[in-house]
């Protein structure tokens, strides 16, 4: 009986100790609210469909602005090794297209992308790529304007413009999905 008591006591203590060391703390929240700062400066830019975009077009809605390049697509059919563990921005384009399809007829969120290929304003390569992939989201190819408007992006692949025309630069470490989730949450607020 004594051996059984010791065995039970040992098992109880072992279980308690194991729970102490094996308990996984709750995961921190993946997303945090978007913080908006600088107001977007005046600009005028034509997208590859011919639409002229101005700051007024970005007001009264949340605008997801995504920066991308076809340079990864030009180098190889397979995705090459990439520096610093970053994912080539073209891998996010299917998600951008799905999100664009979801919000394009709504009144609270829109999508605008900047393709940073070739000569500034050269839309031929972006048009060809868009056609090849059946993408329909808006694309501006003026990367000089991109650098003027979004100079603080610090390598971020996306930013968000709120209803008042103010910019938010989500952390580079945040996934596109978490940023889109935060935009939907913010746009649902009155």
C-alpha positions as CSV (number, residue, x, y, z in Angstrom):
1,X,0.0,0.0,0.0
2,X,2.8,2.3,0.9
3,X,4.4,1.7,-2.5
4,X,1.2,2.6,-4.2
5,X,0.8,5.8,-2.2
6,X,4.4,6.8,-3.1
7,X,3.7,6.0,-6.8
8,X,0.5,8.1,-6.7
9,X,2.3,11.0,-5.0
10,X,5.1,10.7,-7.5
11,X,2.6,10.8,-10.4
12,X,0.7,13.7,-8.9
13,X,3.9,15.8,-8.4
14,X,5.3,14.8,-11.8
15,X,2.0,15.8,-13.5
16,X,2.0,19.2,-11.7
17,X,5.6,19.9,-12.6
18,X,5.0,18.9,-16.2
19,X,2.0,21.2,-16.5
20,X,4.0,24.0,-15.1
21,X,6.7,23.6,-17.8
22,X,4.5,22.4,-20.6
23,X,1.8,25.0,-20.4
24,X,1.9,27.1,-23.5
25,X,1.1,30.8,-22.8
26,X,-1.5,32.3,-25.1
27,X,-0.2,33.6,-28.3
28,X,0.1,37.3,-28.6
29,X,-2.3,39.0,-30.9
30,X,-1.0,38.8,-34.4
31,X,-2.5,42.2,-35.4
32,X,-2.7,45.5,-33.7
33,X,-4.8,48.4,-34.7
34,X,-3.5,50.5,-37.6
35,X,-2.1,53.8,-36.6
36,X,-2.5,56.7,-39.0
37,X,-0.2,59.7,-39.1
38,X,0.8,61.8,-42.1
39,X,-1.7,63.1,-44.6
40,X,-1.2,62.0,-48.2
41,X,0.3,64.9,-50.2
42,X,-1.3,66.2,-53.5
43,X,-0.7,64.0,-56.5
44,X,-2.2,62.9,-59.8
45,X,-1.4,59.6,-61.4
46,X,-2.8,57.5,-64.2
47,X,-3.3,53.8,-63.7
48,X,-2.8,51.2,-66.5
49,X,-6.5,51.4,-67.4
50,X,-6.3,55.1,-67.9
51,X,-8.1,56.2,-64.7
52,X,-6.6,59.3,-63.1
53,X,-6.1,59.0,-59.3
54,X,-6.0,62.0,-56.9
55,X,-6.0,62.2,-53.1
56,X,-9.8,62.9,-53.3
57,X,-10.2,59.4,-54.7
58,X,-8.7,57.9,-51.6
59,X,-10.9,59.8,-49.1
60,X,-14.1,58.5,-47.6
61,X,-12.8,54.9,-48.0
62,X,-10.0,52.8,-46.6
63,X,-7.5,52.2,-49.3
64,X,-5.0,49.3,-49.3
65,X,-2.0,50.4,-51.2
66,X,0.3,47.5,-52.3
67,X,3.8,47.8,-53.8
68,X,5.0,45.1,-56.2
69,X,7.3,44.2,-59.0
70,X,7.3,41.6,-61.8
71,X,11.1,41.3,-61.4
72,X,10.7,38.0,-59.6
73,X,8.5,36.6,-62.4
74,X,11.1,37.7,-65.0
75,X,14.0,35.9,-63.4
76,X,12.6,32.4,-63.3
77,X,9.5,30.3,-63.4
78,X,10.2,29.1,-59.9
79,X,10.6,31.3,-57.0
80,X,14.3,31.8,-56.4
81,X,16.0,32.1,-53.0
82,X,15.4,35.5,-51.6
83,X,17.3,37.7,-49.3
84,X,16.4,38.3,-45.6
85,X,13.6,35.7,-45.7
86,X,11.3,38.1,-47.4
87,X,8.6,36.7,-49.6
88,X,8.6,38.1,-53.2
89,X,5.7,40.5,-53.5
90,X,4.2,38.8,-56.5
91,X,3.3,35.9,-54.3
92,X,0.8,38.2,-52.5
93,X,-0.9,39.2,-55.8
94,X,-3.5,36.4,-55.8
95,X,-4.5,37.5,-52.3
96,X,-4.7,41.1,-53.5
97,X,-6.9,40.0,-56.4
98,X,-9.2,38.0,-54.1
99,X,-9.5,41.0,-51.7
100,X,-10.1,43.4,-54.6
101,X,-12.8,41.2,-56.0
102,X,-14.4,41.1,-52.5
103,X,-14.4,44.9,-52.0
104,X,-14.5,46.5,-55.5
105,X,-18.3,47.0,-55.4
106,X,-18.4,48.2,-51.8
107,X,-18.3,51.7,-50.5
108,X,-15.8,51.4,-47.6
109,X,-12.6,49.8,-48.9
110,X,-10.7,49.9,-52.2
111,X,-7.3,48.6,-53.5
112,X,-4.6,50.5,-55.4
113,X,-1.3,49.0,-56.3
114,X,2.0,50.4,-57.5
115,X,4.2,48.3,-59.8
116,X,7.8,49.4,-59.5
117,X,9.2,47.9,-62.7
118,X,11.3,49.3,-65.5
119,X,11.1,53.0,-66.3
120,X,8.7,55.1,-64.3
121,X,5.4,55.2,-66.1
122,X,6.2,52.3,-68.4
123,X,2.9,50.4,-68.1
124,X,3.5,47.9,-70.9
125,X,5.2,45.2,-68.8
126,X,2.7,45.6,-65.9
127,X,-0.2,45.4,-68.4
128,X,1.2,42.2,-70.0
129,X,1.7,40.6,-66.6
130,X,-1.8,41.6,-65.4
131,X,-3.3,40.1,-68.6
132,X,-1.2,36.9,-68.3
133,X,-2.4,36.4,-64.7
134,X,-6.0,37.6,-65.2
135,X,-5.5,40.3,-62.5
136,X,-7.9,43.3,-62.6
137,X,-6.9,45.4,-59.6
138,X,-5.8,49.0,-60.3
139,X,-2.1,49.5,-61.0
140,X,0.0,52.7,-61.2
141,X,3.4,52.3,-62.7
142,X,4.9,55.6,-61.7
143,X,7.5,54.6,-59.1
144,X,8.9,58.1,-58.9
145,X,5.5,59.1,-57.5
146,X,5.5,56.0,-55.4
147,X,8.7,57.2,-53.7
148,X,7.4,60.7,-53.3
149,X,4.1,59.6,-51.8
150,X,5.3,56.7,-49.7
151,X,8.9,57.6,-48.9
152,X,8.6,56.4,-45.3
153,X,7.5,52.9,-46.2
154,X,10.8,51.4,-45.0
155,X,10.6,48.3,-47.1
156,X,7.0,47.7,-46.3
157,X,5.0,46.0,-49.1
158,X,1.8,47.7,-48.2
159,X,0.3,50.7,-46.5
160,X,-3.2,51.9,-45.8
161,X,-4.9,55.2,-46.3
162,X,-7.8,55.9,-44.0
163,X,-11.0,57.9,-44.8
164,X,-9.3,61.2,-44.0
165,X,-6.4,60.5,-46.3
166,X,-3.9,59.7,-43.6
167,X,-1.2,57.0,-44.0
168,X,-0.4,53.9,-41.9
169,X,2.6,51.8,-42.5
170,X,2.1,48.4,-41.0
171,X,5.2,46.6,-39.8
172,X,7.1,44.7,-42.4
173,X,6.7,41.6,-40.3
174,X,2.9,41.7,-40.6
175,X,1.4,39.5,-43.2
176,X,-0.8,40.9,-45.9
177,X,-3.7,38.8,-44.5
178,X,-3.4,40.5,-41.0
179,X,-3.3,43.9,-42.6
180,X,-6.4,43.2,-44.7
181,X,-8.2,41.9,-41.6
182,X,-7.4,45.1,-39.7
183,X,-8.6,47.2,-42.7
184,X,-11.9,45.3,-42.7
185,X,-12.2,45.8,-39.0
186,X,-11.5,49.5,-39.2
187,X,-13.8,50.1,-42.1
188,X,-16.6,48.5,-40.2
189,X,-16.4,51.2,-37.6
190,X,-18.6,54.3,-38.1
